[in-house]
Amino acid sequence: MKLLYAPTSPFVRKVMVCAHLTGQAGRIEWLASAAHPVNRDTRIAAHNPLAKVPTLILPDGRALYDSRVICEYLAEAAGDTQLFPTGPARWVALTRQALGDGLLDAALLARYEHTARPAEIQWPQWREAQLVKVQACLADIESQADDLPRAHPSIGDLTLACALGYLDFRFPELDWRTAHPRTAAWFSVFNALPAMQATLPHDA
Ligand SMILES: N[C@@H](CCC(=O)N[C@@H](CS)C(=O)NCC(=O)O)C(=O)O
């Protein structure tokens, strides 16, 4: 398997955490790429019309995207039943995943407004509105922080952790820990897991 990836991407990190948790990290060849909302990377576009990472290329050449699909694929390939549980726990896990993904979508839109859009056509209210969504997601995470597991996560739990890690990486000025102490306490334990430490974001 080959993964078009970026070491800065929180969505890629979800996949990497799943690969580590299911013992498949060594089976993946990591292909560097440069996803960008304006400058299309043809290396990714050849496999994914959205030209986004993560994109997984299977041995037979078929491509899987996005992170939600790849994570579920990895779980099934490993016979893992914990990342994507069945029954009522499944809907908790998938909704947490949607919460973490949604926080990240908003954070990325806020970041692109600053880093991808020329200064003369930037719209501060757009960035602020995205950051309102980020704050609302943080408040929701805080309300369920005491229920989050410290090990053996579902896809929802690890997505929340990847989202918090991305805020640390790209939005340290938000200082999310101060207003969300229960989330901070959970993250300090969860982030020490080997799968999280092996996938810390960094600039290429
Ligand atoms: N829903 C997608 C989101 C993926 C995504 O937005 N990836 C970013 C990098 S963190 C990207 O490729 N951006 C390029 C673009 O917006 O075209 C997923 O879960 O994989």
The ligand as a Gaussian input file, in Angstrom:
#p B3LYP/6-31G(d) Opt

LIG

0 1
 N      -12.381000      15.072000       4.473000
 C      -11.002000      14.891000       4.100000
 C      -10.213000      16.199000       4.306000
 C       -8.816000      16.096000       3.742000
 C       -8.135000      17.457000       3.660000
 O       -8.782000      18.518000       3.729000
 N       -6.813000      17.423000       3.496000
 C       -6.075000      18.662000       3.319000
 C       -4.714000      18.580000       3.985000
 S       -4.855000      18.613000       5.733000
 C       -5.860000      18.863000       1.836000
 O       -5.550000      17.937000       1.136000
 N       -6.033000      20.107000       1.361000
 C       -5.890000      20.458000      -0.029000
 C       -7.153000      21.055000      -0.589000
 O       -7.973000      21.599000       0.178000
 O       -7.322000      20.986000      -1.803000
 C      -10.396000      13.726000       4.885000
 O      -10.991000      13.342000       5.912000
 O       -9.381000      13.142000       4.461000

